[in-house]
């Protein structure tokens, strides 16, 4: 299984949610303290449920197990619950806008697991499904607070998109990295032949900051807890999963 940045979760069936075993949360926390918290919480919940079952025998025995097992993990959204059209917003689209399968990716240009998806998986999806008109990909921002250059990197991509070069900046940010911060992003704009005065003003004034934050808010509302996170026709996939995971879901949607 591949790694990715997220909060928590358990591996569920293909129709629900895919989680990588090691991921950074959207907000950092100490593992040991978190483990102790859940152990204590689980014990308390078990005791309370046992008391309720004893006091009210009509409570089914399966209810206790379900409540305890489900406590640490958010429920995965289903296709019926997610409005994919609304979640596309006005973000950049790669592929045929009328493709039958839609992948919405929430990502962070400073996240190493997002970079892994870019280098190891995206190319195969593009080759086999995007270029053949079967899939369209929408990239939305999810800059994690503990990545100091992630927010401005996301804004840089949006500013480049104002000049029709979103995906070109997207690729440079993943391939060249974001450690150089704003100065590096401005040099990338020069490399792409953008109107640098317009780009620099867009980046310096934070003209795209609200757009980036809206992406993140929409992602959180859709069940994204870390990066990279995806919705594939409403099915939640968490982490830098291998191509085979996406292939299986896409093929099921196409059939």
C-alpha positions as a Markdown table, in Angstrom:
| # | Residue | x | y | z |
|---|---|---|---|---|
| 1 | Unk | 0.0 | 0.0 | 0.0 |
| 2 | Unk | 1.2 | 3.5 | -0.7 |
| 3 | Unk | 1.6 | 6.3 | 1.8 |
| 4 | Unk | -0.2 | 9.5 | 2.0 |
| 5 | Unk | -1.1 | 12.4 | 4.3 |
| 6 | Unk | -4.4 | 12.0 | 6.2 |
| 7 | Unk | -5.9 | 11.8 | 9.7 |
| 8 | Unk | -7.2 | 8.3 | 10.3 |
| 9 | Unk | -9.3 | 5.5 | 8.9 |
| 10 | Unk | -9.6 | 1.8 | 8.2 |
| 11 | Unk | -9.4 | -0.2 | 5.0 |
| 12 | Unk | -12.9 | -0.8 | 3.7 |
| 13 | Unk | -14.3 | -2.5 | 0.6 |
| 14 | Unk | -13.8 | -1.2 | -3.0 |
| 15 | Unk | -17.2 | 0.4 | -3.0 |
| 16 | Unk | -16.3 | 2.6 | 0.0 |
| 17 | Unk | -12.8 | 3.9 | 0.9 |
| 18 | Unk | -9.1 | 3.2 | 0.4 |
| 19 | Unk | -6.6 | 4.2 | 3.1 |
| 20 | Unk | -2.9 | 4.1 | 3.2 |
| 21 | Unk | -1.3 | 2.7 | 6.4 |
| 22 | Unk | 1.0 | 5.7 | 7.1 |
| 23 | Unk | -0.2 | 9.2 | 6.5 |
| 24 | Unk | 0.3 | 12.7 | 7.9 |
| 25 | Unk | -2.9 | 14.3 | 9.3 |
| 26 | Unk | -4.3 | 17.5 | 8.1 |
| 27 | Unk | -3.2 | 18.8 | 11.6 |
| 28 | Unk | -0.2 | 17.3 | 13.3 |
| 29 | Unk | -0.6 | 15.3 | 16.5 |
| 30 | Unk | 1.5 | 13.0 | 18.7 |
| 31 | Unk | 0.9 | 9.3 | 17.9 |
| 32 | Unk | 1.4 | 8.0 | 21.4 |
| 33 | Unk | -1.1 | 10.4 | 23.0 |
| 34 | Unk | -3.6 | 9.7 | 20.2 |
| 35 | Unk | -3.3 | 6.0 | 20.7 |
| 36 | Unk | -3.9 | 6.3 | 24.4 |
| 37 | Unk | -6.8 | 8.6 | 23.8 |
| 38 | Unk | -8.5 | 6.0 | 21.5 |
| 39 | Unk | -7.8 | 3.2 | 23.9 |
| 40 | Unk | -9.4 | 5.0 | 26.8 |
| 41 | Unk | -12.2 | 6.2 | 24.6 |
| 42 | Unk | -12.9 | 2.6 | 23.4 |
| 43 | Unk | -12.9 | 1.2 | 26.9 |
| 44 | Unk | -15.3 | 3.9 | 28.1 |
| 45 | Unk | -17.6 | 3.4 | 25.1 |
| 46 | Unk | -17.6 | -0.4 | 25.7 |
| 47 | Unk | -18.5 | 0.0 | 29.3 |
| 48 | Unk | -21.3 | 2.5 | 28.6 |
| 49 | Unk | -22.7 | 0.3 | 25.8 |
| 50 | Unk | -22.5 | -2.8 | 28.0 |
| 51 | Unk | -24.4 | -0.9 | 30.7 |
| 52 | Unk | -27.1 | 0.2 | 28.2 |
| 53 | Unk | -27.5 | -3.3 | 26.8 |
| 54 | Unk | -27.8 | -4.7 | 30.4 |
| 55 | Unk | -30.4 | -2.0 | 31.2 |
| 56 | Unk | -32.2 | -2.4 | 27.9 |
| 57 | Unk | -32.1 | -5.9 | 26.5 |
| 58 | Unk | -33.9 | -4.8 | 23.4 |
| 59 | Unk | -30.7 | -3.1 | 22.1 |
| 60 | Unk | -29.3 | -5.6 | 19.5 |
| 61 | Unk | -25.9 | -7.0 | 20.3 |
| 62 | Unk | -24.4 | -5.9 | 16.9 |
| 63 | Unk | -25.1 | -2.2 | 17.8 |
| 64 | Unk | -22.4 | -2.2 | 20.5 |
| 65 | Unk | -19.7 | -3.6 | 18.2 |
| 66 | Unk | -20.6 | -1.2 | 15.4 |
| 67 | Unk | -20.5 | 1.8 | 17.6 |
| 68 | Unk | -17.1 | 1.0 | 19.0 |
| 69 | Unk | -15.5 | 0.0 | 15.7 |
| 70 | Unk | -16.8 | 3.1 | 13.9 |
| 71 | Unk | -15.8 | 5.6 | 16.5 |
| 72 | Unk | -12.3 | 6.5 | 15.2 |
| 73 | Unk | -13.2 | 6.7 | 11.5 |
| 74 | Unk | -15.4 | 9.1 | 9.4 |
| 75 | Unk | -17.9 | 7.4 | 7.2 |
| 76 | Unk | -17.1 | 7.4 | 3.5 |
| 77 | Unk | -19.4 | 9.3 | 1.2 |
| 78 | Unk | -21.3 | 7.4 | -1.4 |
| 79 | Unk | -22.2 | 8.4 | -5.0 |
| 80 | Unk | -25.7 | 9.2 | -3.9 |
| 81 | Unk | -24.5 | 11.6 | -1.2 |
| 82 | Unk | -21.9 | 13.5 | -3.2 |
| 83 | Unk | -22.8 | 16.2 | -5.7 |
| 84 | Unk | -19.9 | 15.8 | -8.1 |
| 85 | Unk | -21.1 | 18.6 | -10.4 |
| 86 | Unk | -21.0 | 21.1 | -7.5 |
| 87 | Unk | -17.6 | 19.9 | -6.4 |
| 88 | Unk | -16.0 | 20.5 | -9.8 |
| 89 | Unk | -16.3 | 24.3 | -9.0 |
| 90 | Unk | -14.4 | 26.3 | -11.7 |
| 91 | Unk | -11.1 | 24.5 | -11.3 |
| 92 | Unk | -8.9 | 23.3 | -14.1 |
| 93 | Unk | -10.0 | 20.2 | -16.0 |
| 94 | Unk | -7.7 | 17.7 | -17.6 |
| 95 | Unk | -9.4 | 15.6 | -20.3 |
| 96 | Unk | -12.8 | 15.5 | -22.0 |
| 97 | Unk | -15.3 | 17.6 | -20.0 |
| 98 | Unk | -17.9 | 15.0 | -21.1 |
| 99 | Unk | -15.9 | 11.9 | -19.9 |
| 100 | Unk | -18.1 | 9.4 | -18.1 |
| 101 | Unk | -15.8 | 9.1 | -15.1 |
| 102 | Unk | -14.7 | 12.1 | -13.0 |
| 103 | Unk | -11.8 | 12.1 | -10.6 |
| 104 | Unk | -11.5 | 15.1 | -8.3 |
| 105 | Unk | -8.2 | 15.3 | -6.6 |
| 106 | Unk | -7.5 | 17.3 | -3.5 |
| 107 | Unk | -3.7 | 17.8 | -3.2 |
| 108 | Unk | -0.9 | 19.8 | -1.7 |
| 109 | Unk | 2.2 | 20.8 | -3.8 |
| 110 | Unk | 4.4 | 20.3 | -0.7 |
| 111 | Unk | 3.1 | 16.9 | 0.2 |
| 112 | Unk | 5.6 | 14.1 | -0.7 |
| 113 | Unk | 2.8 | 11.5 | -1.1 |
| 114 | Unk | 1.0 | 13.9 | -3.6 |
| 115 | Unk | 4.3 | 14.0 | -5.5 |
| 116 | Unk | 4.4 | 10.2 | -5.5 |
| 117 | Unk | 0.9 | 10.1 | -7.0 |
| 118 | Unk | 2.0 | 12.6 | -9.6 |
| 119 | Unk | 5.2 | 10.6 | -10.6 |
| 120 | Unk | 4.0 | 7.1 | -10.2 |
| 121 | Unk | 0.2 | 7.0 | -10.9 |
| 122 | Unk | -1.1 | 10.0 | -12.7 |
| 123 | Unk | 0.8 | 9.3 | -15.9 |
| 124 | Unk | -0.8 | 5.9 | -16.2 |
| 125 | Unk | -4.3 | 7.2 | -15.6 |
| 126 | Unk | -3.7 | 9.9 | -18.2 |
| 127 | Unk | -2.3 | 7.5 | -20.7 |
| 128 | Unk | -5.0 | 4.9 | -20.4 |
| 129 | Unk | -8.1 | 6.8 | -19.4 |
| 130 | Unk | -7.8 | 10.6 | -19.7 |
| 131 | Unk | -6.3 | 10.7 | -23.2 |
| 132 | Unk | -8.9 | 8.1 | -24.4 |
| 133 | Unk | -11.8 | 10.3 | -23.3 |
| 134 | Unk | -12.9 | 8.0 | -20.5 |
| 135 | Unk | -11.8 | 10.1 | -17.5 |
| 136 | Unk | -11.5 | 13.7 | -16.7 |
| 137 | Unk | -9.4 | 15.0 | -13.7 |
| 138 | Unk | -10.1 | 18.1 | -11.7 |
| 139 | Unk | -7.4 | 19.3 | -9.4 |
| 140 | Unk | -8.4 | 21.1 | -6.2 |
| 141 | Unk | -6.2 | 22.5 | -3.5 |
| 142 | Unk | -5.8 | 21.2 | 0.0 |
| 143 | Unk | -2.7 | 23.0 | 1.4 |
| 144 | Unk | -1.9 | 21.5 | 4.9 |
| 145 | Unk | -1.1 | 24.1 | 7.6 |
| 146 | Unk | 2.2 | 22.5 | 8.5 |
| 147 | Unk | 3.6 | 22.9 | 4.9 |
| 148 | Unk | 4.9 | 26.5 | 4.9 |
| 149 | Unk | 5.0 | 26.9 | 1.1 |
| 150 | Unk | 1.8 | 25.0 | 0.2 |
| 151 | Unk | -0.7 | 27.8 | 0.3 |
| 152 | Unk | 1.4 | 30.2 | -2.0 |
| 153 | Unk | 2.2 | 27.3 | -4.3 |
| 154 | Unk | -1.5 | 26.6 | -4.7 |
| 155 | Unk | -2.0 | 30.3 | -5.4 |
| 156 | Unk | 0.8 | 30.3 | -7.9 |
| 157 | Unk | -0.9 | 27.5 | -9.9 |
| 158 | Unk | -4.2 | 29.4 | -9.8 |
| 159 | Unk | -2.5 | 32.6 | -10.9 |
| 160 | Unk | -0.9 | 30.8 | -13.8 |
| 161 | Unk | -4.3 | 29.4 | -14.6 |
| 162 | Unk | -5.5 | 33.0 | -15.1 |
| 163 | Unk | -3.2 | 33.0 | -18.1 |
| 164 | Unk | -4.2 | 29.5 | -19.4 |
| 165 | Unk | -1.1 | 27.7 | -18.0 |
| 166 | Unk | -2.5 | 26.0 | -14.9 |
| 167 | Unk | -1.4 | 22.4 | -15.7 |
| 168 | Unk | 2.0 | 23.7 | -16.8 |
| 169 | Unk | 2.6 | 25.4 | -13.5 |
| 170 | Unk | 1.1 | 22.3 | -11.7 |
| 171 | Unk | 3.7 | 20.1 | -13.3 |
| 172 | Unk | 6.6 | 22.5 | -12.5 |
| 173 | Unk | 5.6 | 22.7 | -8.9 |
| 174 | Unk | 5.7 | 18.9 | -8.5 |
| 175 | Unk | 8.8 | 18.4 | -10.6 |
| 176 | Unk | 11.0 | 21.3 | -9.3 |
| 177 | Unk | 9.6 | 21.5 | -5.8 |
| 178 | Unk | 8.3 | 24.4 | -3.7 |
| 179 | Unk | 11.2 | 24.9 | -1.2 |
| 180 | Unk | 12.2 | 28.1 | -2.9 |
| 181 | Unk | 8.9 | 29.7 | -2.0 |
| 182 | Unk | 7.5 | 32.8 | -3.8 |
| 183 | Unk | 10.8 | 33.6 | -5.5 |
| 184 | Unk | 10.8 | 30.2 | -7.1 |
| 185 | Unk | 7.2 | 30.4 | -8.2 |
| 186 | Unk | 8.0 | 33.7 | -10.0 |
| 187 | Unk | 10.9 | 32.1 | -11.7 |
| 188 | Unk | 8.6 | 29.2 | -12.9 |
| 189 | Unk | 6.3 | 31.9 | -14.3 |
| 190 | Unk | 9.2 | 33.3 | -16.3 |
| 191 | Unk | 10.1 | 29.8 | -17.6 |
| 192 | Unk | 6.5 | 29.4 | -18.8 |
| 193 | Unk | 6.6 | 32.7 | -20.6 |
| 194 | Unk | 3.8 | 34.2 | -18.6 |
| 195 | Unk | 3.1 | 37.9 | -18.2 |
| 196 | Unk | 5.3 | 38.1 | -15.1 |
| 197 | Unk | 4.0 | 41.5 | -14.0 |
| 198 | Unk | 0.4 | 40.2 | -13.9 |
| 199 | Unk | 1.5 | 36.9 | -12.3 |
| 200 | Unk | 3.6 | 38.6 | -9.7 |
| 201 | Unk | 0.7 | 41.0 | -8.8 |
| 202 | Unk | -1.7 | 38.1 | -8.5 |
| 203 | Unk | 0.6 | 36.2 | -6.3 |
| 204 | Unk | 1.8 | 39.1 | -4.1 |
| 205 | Unk | -1.7 | 40.4 | -3.4 |
| 206 | Unk | -3.1 | 37.0 | -2.5 |
| 207 | Unk | -5.8 | 37.3 | -5.2 |
| 208 | Unk | -6.3 | 33.6 | -5.3 |
| 209 | Unk | -6.1 | 32.9 | -1.5 |
| 210 | Unk | -9.9 | 32.7 | -1.1 |
| 211 | Unk | -10.2 | 30.3 | -4.1 |
| 212 | Unk | -7.6 | 28.0 | -2.5 |
| 213 | Unk | -9.3 | 28.0 | 0.8 |
| 214 | Unk | -12.7 | 27.3 | -0.8 |
| 215 | Unk | -11.2 | 24.2 | -2.4 |
| 216 | Unk | -10.0 | 23.0 | 1.0 |
| 217 | Unk | -13.4 | 23.7 | 2.7 |
| 218 | Unk | -15.2 | 21.8 | -0.1 |
| 219 | Unk | -12.8 | 18.9 | 0.3 |
| 220 | Unk | -13.3 | 18.7 | 4.0 |
| 221 | Unk | -17.1 | 18.8 | 3.6 |
| 222 | Unk | -16.8 | 15.9 | 1.1 |
| 223 | Unk | -14.8 | 13.7 | 3.5 |
| 224 | Unk | -11.2 | 14.6 | 2.6 |
| 225 | Unk | -9.0 | 14.5 | 5.7 |
| 226 | Unk | -5.6 | 14.6 | 4.2 |
| 227 | Unk | -3.6 | 14.5 | 1.0 |
| 228 | Unk | -3.8 | 13.3 | -1.6 |
| 229 | Unk | -7.6 | 12.6 | -1.4 |
| 230 | Unk | -9.8 | 11.7 | -4.3 |
| 231 | Unk | -13.4 | 11.3 | -5.3 |
| 232 | Unk | -13.9 | 8.9 | -8.3 |
| 233 | Unk | -17.6 | 9.3 | -9.4 |
| 234 | Unk | -18.4 | 9.8 | -5.7 |
| 235 | Unk | -16.2 | 7.0 | -4.3 |
| 236 | Unk | -13.6 | 8.2 | -1.8 |
| 237 | Unk | -10.0 | 7.1 | -2.2 |
| 238 | Unk | -7.5 | 8.2 | 0.4 |
| 239 | Unk | -3.8 | 8.2 | -0.2 |
| 240 | Unk | -1.2 | 7.8 | -3.0 |
| 241 | Unk | -2.8 | 4.5 | -4.0 |
| 242 | Unk | -1.2 | 2.5 | -6.9 |
| 243 | Unk | -2.6 | 2.7 | -10.4 |
| 244 | Unk | -4.4 | -0.7 | -9.9 |
| 245 | Unk | -6.7 | 0.7 | -7.3 |
| 246 | Unk | -7.9 | 3.5 | -9.6 |
| 247 | Unk | -8.0 | 1.2 | -12.5 |
| 248 | Unk | -10.4 | -1.2 | -10.7 |
| 249 | Unk | -12.7 | 1.6 | -9.7 |
| 250 | Unk | -12.7 | 3.2 | -13.2 |
| 251 | Unk | -13.4 | 0.0 | -15.0 |
| 252 | Unk | -16.3 | -0.7 | -12.6 |
| 253 | Unk | -17.7 | 2.7 | -13.4 |
| 254 | Unk | -17.3 | 2.3 | -17.1 |
| 255 | Unk | -19.0 | -1.1 | -17.0 |
